[in-house]
C-alpha cells in the first residue's frame, strides 16, 4: 500500500498495486507519512474502497476523533471473538459514530434507556448484553469518561445487529420491544414468570427474533406443504398454548400489521408449551 494523504493520524487514503484507492484505519497509520511512502499492511485494522464509500461514510469517518478510532478498534477486537461475529464497514462506522456521540454525552449524565428496557435486553439477549457491559467498561477505562447505564443497552443493540440476517438498528430496537411484549403476553396468559436463564426460554427468544426478521424483510415462509391436520392437532393437544398464540397473533396484527401463518402458529405453539412447561436450565 502506498500512502496518498492523511485524514488524521489513524485514517489515511492509500493506493494498492492495482491502483485502487482505499481509506484505511489503523492506530497511527498516517502519522509522519508523506505521499509515496509505503504503508505497513499489518497496521491496517479496517479498510474501505474509496470509490465505494459515499460522502456520508467518508464524512463520518473523517469527523470521528482519533481517540474514538482507537477505542472502537479495541472494542471490535474484544467483541468479534466473544460473539463469533465480524463487523462489516457500515457496522464499524455505526459503532464508532455511536461511541463518539456517547463520549460527548458523558458529561451531561443523560440516560437514554430506562430500567425496564435494560432489564428486558439483559434477559432477552444476555450474551450481547454482557459484551456491551464489557465494552462500556473498556471505553471508560481507555477514556476516563463515565458513561450512563443506558449506554450498555444502546451498544447491545449494535451487537444484535451484527448477525448476517440481522435487520437495521432501528428495526433491531423495534424487534426487541415486540419480543418483550410477546413475553409479557405469555406470562400473563399462564400467570407465571418465565425462567429467562433456561434453555427453552433462549430457544423461544431465538425463534421469535427469527420470524420477526422474516416479517420485517417480507420473506414468505413456505407453508404450502403444511398439513391442516397438524394445526388441528396442536389446538387439541395444547389448547392453552394455542390460545396464547391467537392472542399474540391479534397483538401483532394490531401493532405492526403482521398475520401469523399456519406453520408459524404451529411452531410458536410448541415453543410456548415448552417454555411454560419445561423450564429446564441449560
N, C-alpha and C positions, 0 to 999 in steps of 0.2 A: 504494500500500500504506500502511495506517495502523498505526502501532506500538501494540501492546497491552501486552506485557510482555517483559522480557529474561530469558533463562536464563543468559546470560553475555554478555560484550562481542561475541561473534561468533555467537550463536544467539538468535533472537528469535521471538516469536509476533506475527503481523501479520494484518491483515484486508484483503481486496481490495474493489473497488467492488461486488461481488456478495455481500458479507457472508460470504464463505468465508474461514475461518481457515487460515493457513499457518504452518508452522515453517520459518524461513528461516535460511540460513547465509551469512555474508559477513564479511570482515575488519572488525572494529569496527562492525558493523551495529547493535548495541544500545547502543553507548557514548553515554552522556549523553542518551538518548532518554526522553521522557515519554509516557504514554498519550495517544493522539490525534495525536502527531507524525507527519509524513509520512516514509516510508522511500524512499530513492533506489534504484529498481529496479536500476540499473546496478551496485550493490554486492552484489547477491544472486548467489551462486555456486551455490547448491543450495537447493531448496525441497521441502517435503513437505506435503501436505494434512493438516492436524492431525487431522481425523476419521478419516483412513485409517491413520495411524501408530499401531501398537499400543503398549502400555505398555512393552514391551521395547525397541522402537526409540527411544521418547522417553527412556527411562531411559539408554540407551546414548548417545544424542545429547547429553543434558544433563550426563552424567558425564565426557565427554571434555574434556580440558583445552583452554584457548584456544590454547596453543602447538600442540597436535596438530591442531586445526582449521586453523590457518594452514598448517602443514606439509602436511597432507593436500590442501588446496586447491592448493598448488604442485605436489605430486606428480601430481595429476589433470591439471593444466594441461600438465605435461610428457608424460604417458603417452597421453592421448587422441589427440593428433595423431600421435604416434610410432607407435602401434599401429592407428590409424584405428578407434578404438572410442569408446563413450560409456558412462560409469558410470551405472547406474540408482541409485535411492535406497538400495536394500539393499546394492549393491556398494560404494557410497561409505561407508556406515556400517561395513561389514565391514572395509574398508581402514583407516578412521580408528581403529576399535577395535584392529586389529592393530598399527598404528603406536604407539598409546598404550601397549599392553602391551609392545611391543618396546623402547620407551624406558625403561619400568620395569625390564625385564630387563637393560638395557645394563650396569648396574653389577655384575651377577652373573657376566658372561662365560660364560653357559651357551649352548653351540652346539647348536641343536635339529636340525641337518641334518648328516649325516656327509659325508665327502669323496666317497664313491661316489654319493650322491644328488645332490650338487652337480654332479658331472661328468655324470650322466645328464640332468638337467634342462637343463644348458647345451647339451648336444649334441642333445637331442630338441627343445627349444624355444628356439633361440638368440635370436630376436627378443624374446620375453617375458623371457628371462634378462637380455639387455642392458638392457632397460627397467628391470628390477628393480635391476640394478647402478647405473644412473644415479639411480634413486630413492633407494637407500640412501646414495649419495654426497651427494645433495641433503639428505636428512634429517640426516645427520651434520654437514654444513656449517651448516644452519639451527639445529641444537640444540646442537652441540658434543659430542654423545654419540658413543661408539664402539660401533656395533652389531656383533654377531657375524657371521661369514661366512655362517652358515646363514640369516640374515635375507633374503639375496638369493633363496634358493630359496623360502622361505615367501611372500615378496612376489610372486615369479614365479607361484606357484600362484594368487594373487588375479588376476593379469593374464590367466592362462589361462582364468579363469572369466568373462571379460568378453564372450566371443563370444555371439551371440544364441542359439545352440543348446547352449551350454555347460551341463554338469551343475553340481551344487553343489560347494562347495570340497572337502568330504570325498571326493566321487566323482572330482574332478579329481586329487587325490593318488593315489587308487586306480588310475585310468586310467594315470597316469604310471608307476607301478610295474609295471603289467601290460605296458605298451609296452616298458619296459626289459627285462623278462623275455622277451618275444617276440623282441626284437632279439638277445638272448643265444642263443636257440634257433637263429635263422637263422645267426648267426656260428659256433655250434658245429657245425651240420649241414654248413656249407660250409668250415669251417676258415679263415675269413677275418675280418679286422677291417673292418667296413663303413666307407666314407668318409662320415662324418657331415656333411661340407660339400657333398656332391654334391646335385644337383637331384633325382635319383631317390631318394635317402635321404629328403629332405624330403617328397617325394610319398608315399613309403611310410609315414612317420610320420603324415602328414595322413590317409591312408586308414585306418590303424589307429585313430586317435583318433575318426574319424567313425563307424566301425562299432561301436566300443566304446560311444560315446554312445548309438547306436541301441539296443544291447542293454540299457544301463542304463535307458533310457526305455521299454524294451519295445516299440519300434517295429518291426513286422514288415516285412522287406524284401519287395519284390514280385518273387518268383521263379517265379510261375505260368507265365510265358512262356519260361522258360529251357529251351532245347533240350538234352536229356540228352547229345546228341552233342557239345555244346560242352565239357562237363566231361570226357568221354572223350578229346576232342582235347587238352585241357590235360594230362591224365595221360600221353598218349602223347608229346606234344611236349616237355613239361617235367617229366620224371619226378622229378628231384631236388627241384625246387621244390614239386611236389605232395606228395611225401613229407614235406617240411618243413611244409607246410600241415597235413597229418594230425597231425604232432607238436604243432603249435600248437593244433589242434582238441582233441586229447586233454588238453593242458595247461589250456586254458580251461574245458573241461568239469569237470575235477578241481578247478581253483582257484576258479571262480566259477559253475559250472553253466551256462555258455553253450555252445551247439552251433552250429557254423558251418553255414549253409545252402549249397546247391549254388552259388548265384550268388556268395556271399561267398568260397567256395573258388576259384572261377574268377578273380575279381579279385585275391585275395590271391596266388594262384599267379603271375599276371602281374607283380605288384609285386615279389614275391620274386625272380623271374627277372631283372627289370630292375635291381633294387638290387644283385644279386650279379654281373651280367654287364656292366652298362653304367654303371659308376661315373664318370659324366662330370660334372665340376663345372659349376655354372651360370655 
